[in-house]
């Protein structure tokens, strides 16, 4: 039987080498594939981001010289990639949160 695989919808960002190391790119791809297949990922790889919205989370990728975050939302038919950024501070920047909320609003309006 064929397993239903959700689409990845990239609203912003990309995961490529460079700036990601090859290992970090592969780890990110593996985690995204698990999400596409309906797996639930918890800490330390993913955590909820209710400050952005329902079903929103961040993947936490530790690279050789950087810490990356991939903000995503889990929908019934897709995994929405809202933002990919290099983590510089302990707290997620408010500008990132605001951009993600705006992208969600636009996506939801367009796909109604």
KELUMKE-229644 format. One record per atom (N, C-alpha, C): residue number from 1; residue in one letter; atom name; x, y, z. Coordinates in nm, 2 decimals. Layout:
! KELUMKE-229644
rec i NUM&aa A&at CA&u X&v Y&w Z
...
This chain:
! KELUMKE-229644
rec i 1&aa X&at N&u 0.08&v -0.12&w 0.00
rec i 1&aa X&at CA&u 0.00&v 0.00&w 0.00
rec i 1&aa X&at C&u 0.09&v 0.12&w 0.00
rec i 2&aa X&at N&u 0.05&v 0.23&w -0.08
rec i 2&aa X&at CA&u 0.13&v 0.35&w -0.09
rec i 2&aa X&at C&u 0.09&v 0.44&w 0.03
rec i 3&aa X&at N&u 0.19&v 0.49&w 0.09
rec i 3&aa X&at CA&u 0.17&v 0.59&w 0.20
rec i 3&aa X&at C&u 0.15&v 0.73&w 0.15
rec i 4&aa X&at N&u 0.05&v 0.80&w 0.20
rec i 4&aa X&at CA&u 0.03&v 0.94&w 0.16
rec i 4&aa X&at C&u 0.14&v 1.03&w 0.21
rec i 5&aa X&at N&u 0.21&v 1.10&w 0.11
rec i 5&aa X&at CA&u 0.32&v 1.19&w 0.14
rec i 5&aa X&at C&u 0.27&v 1.33&w 0.12
rec i 6&aa X&at N&u 0.28&v 1.42&w 0.22
rec i 6&aa X&at CA&u 0.24&v 1.56&w 0.21
rec i 6&aa X&at C&u 0.34&v 1.63&w 0.12
rec i 7&aa X&at N&u 0.29&v 1.73&w 0.05
rec i 7&aa X&at CA&u 0.37&v 1.82&w -0.03
rec i 7&aa X&at C&u 0.45&v 1.91&w 0.06
rec i 8&aa X&at N&u 0.57&v 1.95&w 0.02
rec i 8&aa X&at CA&u 0.64&v 2.06&w 0.08
rec i 8&aa X&at C&u 0.61&v 2.18&w 0.01
rec i 9&aa X&at N&u 0.56&v 2.28&w 0.07
rec i 9&aa X&at CA&u 0.53&v 2.41&w 0.01
rec i 9&aa X&at C&u 0.63&v 2.52&w 0.07
rec i 10&aa X&at N&u 0.72&v 2.56&w -0.02
rec i 10&aa X&at CA&u 0.82&v 2.66&w 0.03
rec i 10&aa X&at C&u 0.77&v 2.80&w 0.01
rec i 11&aa X&at N&u 0.73&v 2.86&w 0.11
rec i 11&aa X&at CA&u 0.69&v 3.00&w 0.11
rec i 11&aa X&at C&u 0.80&v 3.10&w 0.12
rec i 12&aa X&at N&u 0.91&v 3.05&w 0.18
rec i 12&aa X&at CA&u 1.03&v 3.13&w 0.19
rec i 12&aa X&at C&u 1.15&v 3.04&w 0.23
rec i 13&aa X&at N&u 1.27&v 3.07&w 0.18
rec i 13&aa X&at CA&u 1.39&v 3.01&w 0.23
rec i 13&aa X&at C&u 1.43&v 2.89&w 0.14
rec i 14&aa X&at N&u 1.54&v 2.84&w 0.16
rec i 14&aa X&at CA&u 1.59&v 2.72&w 0.10
rec i 14&aa X&at C&u 1.70&v 2.66&w 0.18
rec i 15&aa X&at N&u 1.73&v 2.53&w 0.16
rec i 15&aa X&at CA&u 1.83&v 2.46&w 0.23
rec i 15&aa X&at C&u 1.93&v 2.40&w 0.13
rec i 16&aa X&at N&u 2.04&v 2.47&w 0.12
rec i 16&aa X&at CA&u 2.14&v 2.43&w 0.02
rec i 16&aa X&at C&u 2.28&v 2.44&w 0.08
rec i 17&aa X&at N&u 2.37&v 2.38&w 0.02
rec i 17&aa X&at CA&u 2.51&v 2.38&w 0.06
rec i 17&aa X&at C&u 2.59&v 2.46&w -0.05
rec i 18&aa X&at N&u 2.67&v 2.57&w 0.00
rec i 18&aa X&at CA&u 2.65&v 2.64&w 0.12
rec i 18&aa X&at C&u 2.53&v 2.73&w 0.12
rec i 19&aa X&at N&u 2.49&v 2.78&w 0.23
rec i 19&aa X&at CA&u 2.56&v 2.80&w 0.36
rec i 19&aa X&at C&u 2.55&v 2.68&w 0.45
rec i 20&aa X&at N&u 2.45&v 2.59&w 0.44
rec i 20&aa X&at CA&u 2.44&v 2.47&w 0.52
rec i 20&aa X&at C&u 2.55&v 2.38&w 0.48
rec i 21&aa X&at N&u 2.61&v 2.31&w 0.58
rec i 21&aa X&at CA&u 2.70&v 2.21&w 0.55
rec i 21&aa X&at C&u 2.62&v 2.09&w 0.49
rec i 22&aa X&at N&u 2.69&v 2.00&w 0.42
rec i 22&aa X&at CA&u 2.63&v 1.89&w 0.36
rec i 22&aa X&at C&u 2.55&v 1.80&w 0.46
rec i 23&aa X&at N&u 2.61&v 1.78&w 0.58
rec i 23&aa X&at CA&u 2.55&v 1.70&w 0.69
rec i 23&aa X&at C&u 2.42&v 1.77&w 0.74
rec i 24&aa X&at N&u 2.43&v 1.90&w 0.75
rec i 24&aa X&at CA&u 2.31&v 1.98&w 0.80
rec i 24&aa X&at C&u 2.20&v 1.97&w 0.70
rec i 25&aa X&at N&u 2.24&v 1.98&w 0.57
rec i 25&aa X&at CA&u 2.14&v 1.98&w 0.46
rec i 25&aa X&at C&u 2.07&v 1.84&w 0.46
rec i 26&aa X&at N&u 2.15&v 1.74&w 0.48
rec i 26&aa X&at CA&u 2.09&v 1.60&w 0.48
rec i 26&aa X&at C&u 2.00&v 1.58&w 0.60
rec i 27&aa X&at N&u 2.05&v 1.63&w 0.72
rec i 27&aa X&at CA&u 1.96&v 1.62&w 0.84
rec i 27&aa X&at C&u 1.83&v 1.69&w 0.82
rec i 28&aa X&at N&u 1.84&v 1.81&w 0.76
rec i 28&aa X&at CA&u 1.71&v 1.89&w 0.74
rec i 28&aa X&at C&u 1.62&v 1.81&w 0.65
rec i 29&aa X&at N&u 1.68&v 1.76&w 0.54
rec i 29&aa X&at CA&u 1.60&v 1.69&w 0.44
rec i 29&aa X&at C&u 1.53&v 1.56&w 0.50
rec i 30&aa X&at N&u 1.61&v 1.49&w 0.58
rec i 30&aa X&at CA&u 1.56&v 1.37&w 0.65
rec i 30&aa X&at C&u 1.44&v 1.41&w 0.74
rec i 31&aa X&at N&u 1.46&v 1.51&w 0.82
rec i 31&aa X&at CA&u 1.35&v 1.55&w 0.91
rec i 31&aa X&at C&u 1.23&v 1.60&w 0.84
rec i 32&aa X&at N&u 1.25&v 1.68&w 0.73
rec i 32&aa X&at CA&u 1.13&v 1.72&w 0.65
rec i 32&aa X&at C&u 1.06&v 1.60&w 0.58
rec i 33&aa X&at N&u 1.14&v 1.50&w 0.54
rec i 33&aa X&at CA&u 1.07&v 1.38&w 0.48
rec i 33&aa X&at C&u 0.99&v 1.31&w 0.59
rec i 34&aa X&at N&u 1.04&v 1.30&w 0.71
rec i 34&aa X&at CA&u 0.96&v 1.24&w 0.82
rec i 34&aa X&at C&u 0.83&v 1.31&w 0.84
rec i 35&aa X&at N&u 0.83&v 1.45&w 0.84
rec i 35&aa X&at CA&u 0.71&v 1.53&w 0.85
rec i 35&aa X&at C&u 0.62&v 1.50&w 0.73
rec i 36&aa X&at N&u 0.67&v 1.49&w 0.61
rec i 36&aa X&at CA&u 0.59&v 1.47&w 0.50
rec i 36&aa X&at C&u 0.51&v 1.33&w 0.51
rec i 37&aa X&at N&u 0.58&v 1.24&w 0.57
rec i 37&aa X&at CA&u 0.52&v 1.10&w 0.59
rec i 37&aa X&at C&u 0.43&v 1.09&w 0.71
rec i 38&aa X&at N&u 0.41&v 1.21&w 0.78
rec i 38&aa X&at CA&u 0.31&v 1.21&w 0.89
rec i 38&aa X&at C&u 0.37&v 1.18&w 1.02
rec i 39&aa X&at N&u 0.50&v 1.17&w 1.03
rec i 39&aa X&at CA&u 0.57&v 1.14&w 1.16
rec i 39&aa X&at C&u 0.56&v 1.27&w 1.25
rec i 40&aa X&at N&u 0.56&v 1.25&w 1.38
rec i 40&aa X&at CA&u 0.57&v 1.36&w 1.47
rec i 40&aa X&at C&u 0.71&v 1.37&w 1.52
rec i 41&aa X&at N&u 0.77&v 1.49&w 1.52
rec i 41&aa X&at CA&u 0.90&v 1.51&w 1.56
rec i 41&aa X&at C&u 0.90&v 1.60&w 1.68
rec i 42&aa X&at N&u 0.97&v 1.56&w 1.79
rec i 42&aa X&at CA&u 0.97&v 1.64&w 1.91
rec i 42&aa X&at C&u 1.11&v 1.69&w 1.94
rec i 43&aa X&at N&u 1.13&v 1.73&w 2.06
rec i 43&aa X&at CA&u 1.26&v 1.78&w 2.11
rec i 43&aa X&at C&u 1.36&v 1.67&w 2.10
rec i 44&aa X&at N&u 1.48&v 1.69&w 2.07
rec i 44&aa X&at CA&u 1.55&v 1.82&w 2.05
rec i 44&aa X&at C&u 1.54&v 1.87&w 1.91
rec i 45&aa X&at N&u 1.48&v 1.80&w 1.81
rec i 45&aa X&at CA&u 1.48&v 1.84&w 1.67
rec i 45&aa X&at C&u 1.37&v 1.94&w 1.64
rec i 46&aa X&at N&u 1.26&v 1.94&w 1.71
rec i 46&aa X&at CA&u 1.15&v 2.03&w 1.67
rec i 46&aa X&at C&u 1.08&v 2.07&w 1.80
rec i 47&aa X&at N&u 1.03&v 2.19&w 1.79
rec i 47&aa X&at CA&u 0.94&v 2.24&w 1.91
rec i 47&aa X&at C&u 0.83&v 2.32&w 1.85
rec i 48&aa X&at N&u 0.72&v 2.33&w 1.92
rec i 48&aa X&at CA&u 0.60&v 2.41&w 1.88
rec i 48&aa X&at C&u 0.64&v 2.56&w 1.89
rec i 49&aa X&at N&u 0.57&v 2.63&w 1.80
rec i 49&aa X&at CA&u 0.59&v 2.78&w 1.79
rec i 49&aa X&at C&u 0.45&v 2.84&w 1.80
rec i 50&aa X&at N&u 0.38&v 2.83&w 1.91
rec i 50&aa X&at CA&u 0.24&v 2.89&w 1.92
rec i 50&aa X&at C&u 0.24&v 3.04&w 1.90
rec i 51&aa X&at N&u 0.35&v 3.11&w 1.92
rec i 51&aa X&at CA&u 0.36&v 3.25&w 1.90
rec i 51&aa X&at C&u 0.34&v 3.29&w 1.75
rec i 52&aa X&at N&u 0.36&v 3.19&w 1.66
rec i 52&aa X&at CA&u 0.34&v 3.21&w 1.52
rec i 52&aa X&at C&u 0.20&v 3.17&w 1.48
rec i 53&aa X&at N&u 0.15&v 3.05&w 1.53
rec i 53&aa X&at CA&u 0.02&v 3.01&w 1.50
rec i 53&aa X&at C&u 0.00&v 2.86&w 1.53
rec i 54&aa X&at N&u -0.12&v 2.82&w 1.51
rec i 54&aa X&at CA&u -0.16&v 2.68&w 1.54
rec i 54&aa X&at C&u -0.08&v 2.59&w 1.44
rec i 55&aa X&at N&u -0.04&v 2.48&w 1.48
rec i 55&aa X&at CA&u 0.03&v 2.38&w 1.40
rec i 55&aa X&at C&u 0.17&v 2.42&w 1.35
rec i 56&aa X&at N&u 0.22&v 2.53&w 1.41
rec i 56&aa X&at CA&u 0.35&v 2.59&w 1.37
rec i 56&aa X&at C&u 0.46&v 2.54&w 1.46
rec i 57&aa X&at N&u 0.58&v 2.51&w 1.40
rec i 57&aa X&at CA&u 0.69&v 2.45&w 1.47
rec i 57&aa X&at C&u 0.82&v 2.50&w 1.41
rec i 58&aa X&at N&u 0.93&v 2.47&w 1.48
rec i 58&aa X&at CA&u 1.06&v 2.50&w 1.42
rec i 58&aa X&at C&u 1.15&v 2.38&w 1.43
rec i 59&aa X&at N&u 1.21&v 2.35&w 1.32
rec i 59&aa X&at CA&u 1.32&v 2.25&w 1.32
rec i 59&aa X&at C&u 1.44&v 2.32&w 1.37
rec i 60&aa X&at N&u 1.52&v 2.24&w 1.45
rec i 60&aa X&at CA&u 1.64&v 2.30&w 1.51
rec i 60&aa X&at C&u 1.76&v 2.21&w 1.45
rec i 61&aa X&at N&u 1.84&v 2.28&w 1.37
rec i 61&aa X&at CA&u 1.95&v 2.21&w 1.31
rec i 61&aa X&at C&u 2.08&v 2.28&w 1.35
rec i 62&aa X&at N&u 2.16&v 2.19&w 1.42
rec i 62&aa X&at CA&u 2.29&v 2.24&w 1.46
rec i 62&aa X&at C&u 2.40&v 2.20&w 1.35
rec i 63&aa X&at N&u 2.46&v 2.30&w 1.30
rec i 63&aa X&at CA&u 2.56&v 2.29&w 1.19
rec i 63&aa X&at C&u 2.70&v 2.30&w 1.25
rec i 64&aa X&at N&u 2.80&v 2.29&w 1.16
rec i 64&aa X&at CA&u 2.94&v 2.30&w 1.21
rec i 64&aa X&at C&u 2.96&v 2.44&w 1.27
rec i 65&aa X&at N&u 2.92&v 2.54&w 1.20
rec i 65&aa X&at CA&u 2.95&v 2.68&w 1.24
rec i 65&aa X&at C&u 2.83&v 2.77&w 1.26
rec i 66&aa X&at N&u 2.71&v 2.71&w 1.27
rec i 66&aa X&at CA&u 2.59&v 2.78&w 1.28
rec i 66&aa X&at C&u 2.48&v 2.70&w 1.34
rec i 67&aa X&at N&u 2.38&v 2.77&w 1.38
rec i 67&aa X&at CA&u 2.25&v 2.70&w 1.43
rec i 67&aa X&at C&u 2.14&v 2.75&w 1.34
rec i 68&aa X&at N&u 2.07&v 2.66&w 1.27
rec i 68&aa X&at CA&u 1.97&v 2.69&w 1.18
rec i 68&aa X&at C&u 1.83&v 2.66&w 1.23
rec i 69&aa X&at N&u 1.73&v 2.74&w 1.19
rec i 69&aa X&at CA&u 1.59&v 2.72&w 1.22
rec i 69&aa X&at C&u 1.51&v 2.71&w 1.09
rec i 70&aa X&at N&u 1.42&v 2.62&w 1.08
rec i 70&aa X&at CA&u 1.33&v 2.61&w 0.97
rec i 70&aa X&at C&u 1.19&v 2.61&w 1.04
rec i 71&aa X&at N&u 1.12&v 2.72&w 1.01
rec i 71&aa X&at CA&u 0.99&v 2.74&w 1.07
rec i 71&aa X&at C&u 0.89&v 2.68&w 0.97
rec i 72&aa X&at N&u 0.80&v 2.59&w 1.02
rec i 72&aa X&at CA&u 0.70&v 2.52&w 0.94
rec i 72&aa X&at C&u 0.57&v 2.51&w 1.00
rec i 73&aa X&at N&u 0.47&v 2.49&w 0.92
rec i 73&aa X&at CA&u 0.33&v 2.46&w 0.97
rec i 73&aa X&at C&u 0.28&v 2.33&w 0.90
rec i 74&aa X&at N&u 0.22&v 2.25&w 0.99
rec i 74&aa X&at CA&u 0.17&v 2.12&w 0.94
rec i 74&aa X&at C&u 0.02&v 2.14&w 0.90
rec i 75&aa X&at N&u -0.01&v 2.12&w 0.77
rec i 75&aa X&at CA&u -0.15&v 2.12&w 0.73
rec i 75&aa X&at C&u -0.19&v 1.98&w 0.69
rec i 76&aa X&at N&u -0.32&v 1.96&w 0.66
rec i 76&aa X&at CA&u -0.36&v 1.82&w 0.63
rec i 76&aa X&at C&u -0.30&v 1.76&w 0.50
rec i 77&aa X&at N&u -0.27&v 1.85&w 0.41
rec i 77&aa X&at CA&u -0.22&v 1.81&w 0.28
rec i 77&aa X&at C&u -0.07&v 1.85&w 0.25
rec i 78&aa X&at N&u -0.02&v 1.93&w 0.34
rec i 78&aa X&at CA&u 0.12&v 1.99&w 0.31
rec i 78&aa X&at C&u 0.19&v 2.03&w 0.43
rec i 79&aa X&at N&u 0.32&v 2.04&w 0.42
rec i 79&aa X&at CA&u 0.41&v 2.10&w 0.52
rec i 79&aa X&at C&u 0.45&v 2.24&w 0.46
rec i 80&aa X&at N&u 0.41&v 2.35&w 0.52
rec i 80&aa X&at CA&u 0.45&v 2.48&w 0.47
rec i 80&aa X&at C&u 0.58&v 2.52&w 0.53
rec i 81&aa X&at N&u 0.67&v 2.56&w 0.45
rec i 81&aa X&at CA&u 0.80&v 2.61&w 0.50
rec i 81&aa X&at C&u 0.78&v 2.76&w 0.50
rec i 82&aa X&at N&u 0.78&v 2.82&w 0.62
rec i 82&aa X&at CA&u 0.76&v 2.96&w 0.63
rec i 82&aa X&at C&u 0.88&v 3.05&w 0.64
rec i 83&aa X&at N&u 0.99&v 2.99&w 0.69
rec i 83&aa X&at CA&u 1.12&v 3.07&w 0.70
rec i 83&aa X&at C&u 1.23&v 2.98&w 0.73
rec i 84&aa X&at N&u 1.35&v 3.01&w 0.68
rec i 84&aa X&at CA&u 1.47&v 2.94&w 0.71
rec i 84&aa X&at C&u 1.57&v 3.05&w 0.75
rec i 85&aa X&at N&u 1.63&v 3.04&w 0.87
rec i 85&aa X&at CA&u 1.72&v 3.14&w 0.91
rec i 85&aa X&at C&u 1.83&v 3.09&w 1.00
rec i 86&aa X&at N&u 1.94&v 3.17&w 1.01
rec i 86&aa X&at CA&u 2.05&v 3.13&w 1.10
rec i 86&aa X&at C&u 2.01&v 3.19&w 1.24
rec i 87&aa X&at N&u 2.01&v 3.11&w 1.34
rec i 87&aa X&at CA&u 1.98&v 3.15&w 1.48
rec i 87&aa X&at C&u 2.10&v 3.23&w 1.53
rec i 88&aa X&at N&u 2.08&v 3.35&w 1.58
rec i 88&aa X&at CA&u 2.19&v 3.43&w 1.64
rec i 88&aa X&at C&u 2.17&v 3.46&w 1.78
rec i 89&aa X&at N&u 2.04&v 3.46&w 1.82
rec i 89&aa X&at CA&u 2.01&v 3.49&w 1.96
rec i 89&aa X&at C&u 1.93&v 3.38&w 2.02
rec i 90&aa X&at N&u 1.91&v 3.39&w 2.15
rec i 90&aa X&at CA&u 1.83&v 3.28&w 2.22
rec i 90&aa X&at C&u 1.68&v 3.29&w 2.18
rec i 91&aa X&at N&u 1.63&v 3.41&w 2.16
rec i 91&aa X&at CA&u 1.49&v 3.43&w 2.13
rec i 91&aa X&at C&u 1.47&v 3.45&w 1.98
rec i 92&aa X&at N&u 1.37&v 3.39&w 1.93
rec i 92&aa X&at CA&u 1.33&v 3.41&w 1.78
rec i 92&aa X&at C&u 1.30&v 3.56&w 1.76
rec i 93&aa X&at N&u 1.37&v 3.62&w 1.66
rec i 93&aa X&at CA&u 1.34&v 3.76&w 1.64
rec i 93&aa X&at C&u 1.19&v 3.79&w 1.60
rec i 94&aa X&at N&u 1.14&v 3.90&w 1.66
rec i 94&aa X&at CA&u 1.00&v 3.94&w 1.63
rec i 94&aa X&at C&u 0.98&v 3.96&w 1.48
rec i 95&aa X&at N&u 1.08&v 4.00&w 1.41
rec i 95&aa X&at CA&u 1.06&v 4.02&w 1.26
rec i 95&aa X&at C&u 1.04&v 3.89&w 1.19
rec i 96&aa X&at N&u 1.10&v 3.78&w 1.24
rec i 96&aa X&at CA&u 1.08&v 3.65&w 1.18
rec i 96&aa X&at C&u 0.94&v 3.60&w 1.21
rec i 97&aa X&at N&u 0.89&v 3.62&w 1.34
rec i 97&aa X&at CA&u 0.76&v 3.58&w 1.38
rec i 97&aa X&at C&u 0.65&v 3.66&w 1.29
rec i 98&aa X&at N&u 0.67&v 3.79&w 1.28
rec i 98&aa X&at CA&u 0.58&v 3.87&w 1.20
rec i 98&aa X&at C&u 0.57&v 3.83&w 1.05
rec i 99&aa X&at N&u 0.69&v 3.80&w 1.00
rec i 99&aa X&at CA&u 0.69&v 3.76&w 0.85
rec i 99&aa X&at C&u 0.62&v 3.62&w 0.84
rec i 100&aa X&at N&u 0.64&v 3.53&w 0.93
rec i 100&aa X&at CA&u 0.58&v 3.40&w 0.92
rec i 100&aa X&at C&u 0.43&v 3.41&w 0.93
rec i 101&aa X&at N&u 0.38&v 3.50&w 1.03
rec i 101&aa X&at CA&u 0.23&v 3.52&w 1.04
rec i 101&aa X&at C&u 0.18&v 3.58&w 0.91
rec i 102&aa X&at N&u 0.25&v 3.67&w 0.85
rec i 102&aa X&at CA&u 0.20&v 3.73&w 0.73
rec i 102&aa X&at C&u 0.20&v 3.63&w 0.61
rec i 103&aa X&at N&u 0.30&v 3.55&w 0.60
rec i 103&aa X&at CA&u 0.30&v 3.44&w 0.50
rec i 103&aa X&at C&u 0.18&v 3.35&w 0.52
rec i 104&aa X&at N&u 0.15&v 3.31&w 0.64
rec i 104&aa X&at CA&u 0.04&v 3.22&w 0.67
rec i 104&aa X&at C&u -0.09&v 3.29&w 0.63
rec i 105&aa X&at N&u -0.11&v 3.41&w 0.66
rec i 105&aa X&at CA&u -0.23&v 3.48&w 0.62
rec i 105&aa X&at C&u -0.25&v 3.49&w 0.47
rec i 106&aa X&at N&u -0.14&v 3.52&w 0.40
rec i 106&aa X&at CA&u -0.15&v 3.53&w 0.26
rec i 106&aa X&at C&u -0.18&v 3.39&w 0.20
rec i 107&aa X&at N&u -0.11&v 3.29&w 0.25
rec i 107&aa X&at CA&u -0.13&v 3.15&w 0.19
rec i 107&aa X&at C&u -0.27&v 3.11&w 0.22
rec i 108&aa X&at N&u -0.32&v 3.13&w 0.34
rec i 108&aa X&at CA&u -0.46&v 3.09&w 0.37
rec i 108&aa X&at C&u -0.56&v 3.16&w 0.28
rec i 109&aa X&at N&u -0.54&v 3.29&w 0.25
rec i 109&aa X&at CA&u -0.63&v 3.37&w 0.17
rec i 109&aa X&at C&u -0.63&v 3.32&w 0.03
rec i 110&aa X&at N&u -0.51&v 3.29&w -0.02
rec i 110&aa X&at CA&u -0.50&v 3.24&w -0.16
rec i 110&aa X&at C&u -0.55&v 3.10&w -0.18
rec i 111&aa X&at N&u -0.54&v 3.02&w -0.08
rec i 111&aa X&at CA&u -0.58&v 2.88&w -0.10
rec i 111&aa X&at C&u -0.72&v 2.84&w -0.05
rec i 112&aa X&at N&u -0.80&v 2.95&w -0.01
rec i 112&aa X&at CA&u -0.94&v 2.92&w 0.04
rec i 112&aa X&at C&u -1.02&v 2.86&w -0.07
